[in-house]
Structures are given as C-alpha cells and as structure tokens.
Amino acid sequence: MHIVLTNDDGIGSPGIRALACSLSKIARITVLAPDHNCSSNSHCLTVDKAVPVQQVSFPHAEKAYAIGGTPTDCIHLGLKKLVDEPVDLVVSGINLGANLTTDTLYSGTLGAAMDAVLMGVPAMAVSLDSFVPDADFDPAAQAALAAVKWYLPRSAGLSSALNVNVPALPTGQIKGFRYAELDRIKYYTGPLYLRQEQDGKECYILHEEGYDLASVSEDLRLVSEGYITLTPISCFWADHARLQSWQATETLPVF
C-alpha cells in the first residue's frame, strides 16, 4: 500500500513526522508538504507562478519533497508530476489545532485532502485539538492509523474527504470514535486589532476567539468530551436539496 502525506503546518512540523512513523507500519510513505507554514490557506492553488520543489530526506518515508507552495499545490503538483506510482490514500496532517465547525472552510489541511479527492484519490485530514507547540502527537497518530484501516475499505468512489479530529488527551483517556456533524459556529469571530505601520499604512490583525461549549451539540462538543470525531466533508458545494426544490416549485428569473 502507498500513502501520500501532506499538511499545512509545513514539512518540519512534528505532526507530520508522527503521522509518517505511525502509517509506515502499514504502507510505503511519500511526503509532499509545504516548506513553510500555510495554515488557513483553504483550497488556495498557485497559478501562473513558479512553485519551487526540493527533494529532502524524511524519517519513515521512501521519498519526500518540500514544496514552496500551498497544501493544495503540494497535492496538485505532487500527484501530477512527482509521484510516479499509484496512490491508495492521501492523509493530511496531523494538524496542530482542531478543524471543527465552519473552521473547516478555512483549513489548508482540509483543502489538500479535498484536492486529492477531486483528483480521484481517497483522502483524510487529521487534526489534534491543541495549539501547544510541543503537544504530544502520538495519540493522534495512533488514531490516524486506526482510522486509515477503517476508512480504506469504505473510501472507493467517494466525493468527500474524511475529517478526523482527536482530543488532546493521553491515549487511555480517549473514549473512542464518533460520527459527527459540523457545528454551525464561525470560529474567526475574534477582534480585529488596528496596528499603525511606520509607512502610514493601516494593518489589521485578526485574533481567534474561543467557543461557548454550552451552545454546541456536535463535533466540537464530542471532541471536548474526549471522543475522536469522523465527519465526511463533501467536495461539491451545490445545495442539491434547495436546487431540486426550486426546480420543482419556482419559476426562473426573467432576463
């Protein structure tokens, strides 16, 4: 089996190294990761600009490339040009910080996984619910291994990526896996701070804001209670139910 790893925290992140160590037990590993931090890049793709690529050594990987682009660039370029053999699965992560609720819309971790699905390769995104720089990624790496074993037989032909979020707890305190809907809470609702630059330009800094756990009922709550959540994220955003309803009941605008 051949698994490609990517992330949005950069190729030097301990999360992707823990993932490579864990998944190398069941597969050959190729790493296609940004050479710098690309958090919150969503599904950004570099067009009409050069994207540098450097082959590097990487623990537990047969091949690894540090790519000077976004997470989506890594998958798009990697699967088209750098990887010359079939890929059974793309796993993106392990991200430092959970990708829950509507935060998934901004996630470079999810963006890379969804690009793989669009290219016909099953994919999974794995995130750890911690922003501590020296967080312990081992429980999340073990969870990723279990999730991969479960997901692979179920992944053929899907138009969605599997979003996996792991609580920042020791292995013995994690309660197991749960299916979860996304809570409809916007994460980036913190204050915008104005900073006056020396050249006179106004710059603003957005700060993240925490959640009110009393107001949630799905993925955020389950992770806070110690469960690993599994959420399929569709790559096709059309609101099919609404479209069908309009086609059945509404007249079109007049042009």
C-alpha positions as CSV (number, residue, x, y, z in Angstrom):
1,M,0.0,0.0,0.0
2,H,1.2,3.5,-0.8
3,I,0.1,6.5,1.2
4,V,1.0,10.2,0.5
5,L,1.2,12.6,3.4
6,T,0.8,16.3,3.4
7,N,-0.1,19.1,5.8
8,D,-0.4,22.9,6.2
9,D,1.9,23.4,9.1
10,G,5.0,22.7,7.0
11,I,7.3,19.8,6.4
12,G,9.2,20.5,9.7
13,S,6.0,20.0,11.8
14,P,6.2,17.2,14.4
15,G,2.6,16.3,13.5
16,I,3.5,15.0,10.0
17,R,6.5,13.2,11.4
18,A,4.4,11.4,14.0
19,L,2.0,10.5,11.2
20,A,4.7,9.1,9.0
21,C,6.1,7.0,11.8
22,S,2.6,5.5,12.5
23,L,1.4,4.9,9.0
24,S,4.8,3.4,7.8
25,K,3.7,0.3,9.8
26,I,1.2,-0.5,7.1
27,A,2.3,1.4,4.0
28,R,5.0,2.9,1.9
29,I,5.1,6.6,2.6
30,T,5.7,9.6,0.3
31,V,5.7,13.1,1.8
32,L,4.5,16.2,-0.2
33,A,4.4,19.1,2.2
34,P,4.9,22.9,2.1
35,D,8.3,24.2,3.0
36,H,6.7,26.8,5.3
37,N,3.6,27.2,7.5
38,C,0.4,27.5,5.3
39,S,-2.3,27.5,7.9
40,S,-5.7,28.9,6.8
41,N,-4.9,28.7,3.1
42,S,-8.1,26.7,2.5
43,H,-8.1,25.4,-1.2
44,C,-5.7,28.0,-2.5
45,L,-3.9,27.0,-5.7
46,T,-0.9,28.8,-7.2
47,V,-1.5,29.7,-10.8
48,D,1.0,31.2,-13.3
49,K,3.8,31.5,-10.7
50,A,6.7,29.2,-10.2
51,V,6.5,26.7,-7.3
52,P,9.9,25.5,-6.1
53,V,10.4,21.9,-5.2
54,Q,13.2,20.3,-3.3
55,Q,13.6,16.5,-2.6
56,V,14.6,16.0,1.1
57,S,15.2,13.2,3.5
58,F,12.4,12.4,5.9
59,P,12.1,9.8,8.6
60,H,9.9,6.7,7.7
61,A,9.3,8.0,4.1
62,E,10.7,6.5,0.9
63,K,10.5,9.9,-0.8
64,A,9.8,13.4,0.5
65,Y,9.5,16.8,-1.2
66,A,9.5,20.3,0.4
67,I,7.3,22.4,-1.9
68,G,7.3,26.2,-1.9
69,G,3.5,26.5,-2.3
70,T,0.2,25.8,-0.6
71,P,-1.1,22.5,0.7
72,T,-3.2,22.2,-2.4
73,D,-0.2,22.9,-4.6
74,C,1.6,20.1,-2.9
75,I,-1.1,17.6,-3.8
76,H,-1.9,19.0,-7.3
77,L,1.8,19.2,-8.3
78,G,2.8,16.0,-6.4
79,L,0.2,13.7,-7.8
80,K,0.6,15.0,-11.3
81,K,4.4,15.2,-11.5
82,L,6.4,13.9,-8.5
83,V,4.7,10.6,-7.7
84,D,5.0,8.1,-10.5
85,E,3.1,5.2,-8.9
86,P,-0.5,4.6,-7.8
87,V,-1.6,6.2,-4.5
88,D,-4.1,4.4,-2.3
89,L,-4.7,7.2,0.1
90,V,-3.7,10.8,0.9
91,V,-3.6,11.8,4.6
92,S,-3.2,15.4,5.5
93,G,-1.9,16.3,9.0
94,I,-1.5,15.9,11.8
95,N,-2.6,19.5,12.2
96,L,-1.7,21.5,15.2
97,G,-5.2,22.7,16.2
98,A,-8.6,21.1,15.5
99,N,-10.5,21.6,12.3
100,L,-14.1,21.7,13.6
101,T,-17.3,23.6,12.8
102,T,-17.1,26.1,10.0
103,D,-13.3,26.4,10.6
104,T,-13.1,23.6,8.0
105,L,-13.9,26.2,5.3
106,Y,-10.5,27.9,6.0
107,S,-8.4,24.9,6.6
108,G,-5.4,24.2,4.5
109,T,-5.4,20.7,6.0
110,L,-8.8,20.0,4.6
111,G,-8.0,21.9,1.3
112,A,-5.2,19.4,0.5
113,A,-7.4,16.4,1.3
114,M,-10.2,17.7,-0.8
115,D,-7.9,18.3,-3.8
116,A,-6.8,14.7,-3.6
117,V,-10.4,13.6,-3.8
118,L,-11.0,15.8,-6.8
119,M,-8.1,14.1,-8.4
120,G,-9.6,10.7,-7.8
121,V,-7.6,9.7,-4.7
122,P,-9.3,8.9,-1.4
123,A,-8.2,11.3,1.4
124,M,-8.4,12.0,5.1
125,A,-7.5,15.0,7.2
126,V,-6.3,14.5,10.8
127,S,-6.1,17.3,13.4
128,L,-5.2,17.5,17.1
129,D,-7.2,19.7,19.4
130,S,-4.3,21.6,20.8
131,F,-2.2,24.7,19.9
132,V,0.6,23.8,22.3
133,P,3.8,23.8,20.2
134,D,5.2,20.7,22.0
135,A,1.9,18.8,22.0
136,D,2.0,15.0,22.2
137,F,1.0,13.8,18.7
138,D,1.4,10.1,19.5
139,P,-2.3,9.5,20.5
140,A,-3.5,11.3,17.3
141,A,-1.0,9.2,15.2
142,Q,-2.5,6.1,16.7
143,A,-6.0,7.3,16.0
144,A,-4.9,8.1,12.4
145,L,-3.7,4.5,11.9
146,A,-6.9,3.1,13.2
147,A,-9.0,5.5,11.1
148,V,-7.0,4.6,7.9
149,K,-7.5,0.9,8.5
150,W,-11.3,1.5,8.9
151,Y,-11.6,4.0,6.1
152,L,-9.7,2.4,3.2
153,P,-12.3,-0.4,2.5
154,R,-15.0,2.3,2.5
155,S,-13.4,5.1,0.5
156,A,-13.7,4.0,-3.1
157,G,-15.6,6.4,-5.3
158,L,-16.5,8.9,-2.6
159,S,-16.8,12.6,-3.4
160,S,-15.8,13.6,0.2
161,A,-12.8,13.7,2.4
162,L,-12.9,12.3,5.9
163,N,-12.2,14.9,8.6
164,V,-10.8,13.3,11.8
165,N,-10.3,15.4,15.0
166,V,-8.6,14.0,18.0
167,P,-8.8,15.4,21.6
168,A,-5.5,16.4,23.2
169,L,-5.6,13.6,25.8
170,P,-3.4,10.6,26.7
171,T,-4.4,7.5,24.8
172,G,-6.0,5.9,27.8
173,Q,-8.4,8.9,28.3
174,I,-9.7,9.0,24.7
175,K,-13.2,7.5,24.6
176,G,-13.2,6.3,21.0
177,F,-14.6,7.3,17.7
178,R,-17.9,9.1,17.0
179,Y,-19.6,10.2,13.8
180,A,-20.3,14.0,14.0
181,E,-22.0,16.7,12.1
182,L,-20.2,20.1,11.9
183,D,-21.4,22.6,14.4
184,R,-22.5,25.8,12.8
185,I,-20.3,28.2,14.7
186,K,-18.0,30.6,13.0
187,Y,-14.5,30.4,14.5
188,Y,-12.8,33.5,13.3
189,T,-15.0,35.9,15.2
190,G,-12.4,37.4,17.4
191,P,-11.5,41.1,17.5
192,L,-9.6,42.9,14.7
193,Y,-6.8,45.0,16.1
194,L,-5.5,48.0,14.2
195,R,-1.8,48.4,14.0
196,Q,-0.2,51.5,12.6
197,E,2.8,50.8,10.4
198,Q,5.7,53.1,10.0
199,D,4.9,53.9,6.4
200,G,1.5,55.1,7.4
201,K,-0.5,52.1,6.1
202,E,-3.2,50.7,8.3
203,C,-2.8,47.0,9.1
204,Y,-5.3,44.8,11.0
205,I,-4.6,41.6,12.9
206,L,-7.4,39.0,13.4
207,H,-7.3,37.0,16.6
208,E,-9.1,33.7,17.1
209,E,-11.9,33.5,19.6
210,G,-12.9,30.5,21.7
211,Y,-16.2,28.7,21.6
212,D,-19.1,28.6,24.0
213,L,-19.4,24.9,24.6
214,A,-22.9,25.4,26.0
215,S,-24.2,26.4,22.6
216,V,-22.9,23.4,20.6
217,S,-24.1,19.9,20.1
218,E,-22.0,18.1,17.5
219,D,-18.3,17.8,16.6
220,L,-17.0,20.5,18.9
221,R,-18.8,19.1,21.9
222,L,-17.8,15.5,21.2
223,V,-14.1,16.4,21.0
224,S,-14.4,18.4,24.2
225,E,-15.8,15.3,25.8
226,G,-12.9,13.1,24.8
227,Y,-14.1,11.5,21.5
228,I,-12.4,11.3,18.1
229,T,-14.8,12.7,15.5
230,L,-15.3,11.4,12.0
231,T,-17.0,13.8,9.5
232,P,-17.2,13.3,5.7
233,I,-16.7,16.7,4.0
234,S,-18.2,17.0,0.5
235,C,-16.0,18.4,-2.3
236,F,-19.1,19.6,-4.1
237,W,-20.9,22.5,-2.5
238,A,-24.0,22.8,-4.6
239,D,-27.1,22.8,-2.3
240,H,-28.8,19.9,-4.0
241,A,-31.9,19.8,-1.8
242,R,-32.5,23.5,-2.5
243,L,-31.8,23.2,-6.2
244,Q,-34.3,20.3,-6.5
245,S,-36.9,22.3,-4.5
246,W,-36.6,25.3,-6.8
247,Q,-36.7,23.2,-9.9
248,A,-40.0,21.7,-8.7
249,T,-41.7,24.8,-7.4
250,E,-40.1,28.1,-8.5
251,T,-40.1,29.9,-11.8
252,L,-36.8,31.2,-13.2
253,P,-35.9,35.0,-13.2
254,V,-36.8,36.8,-16.4
255,F,-33.8,38.1,-18.4
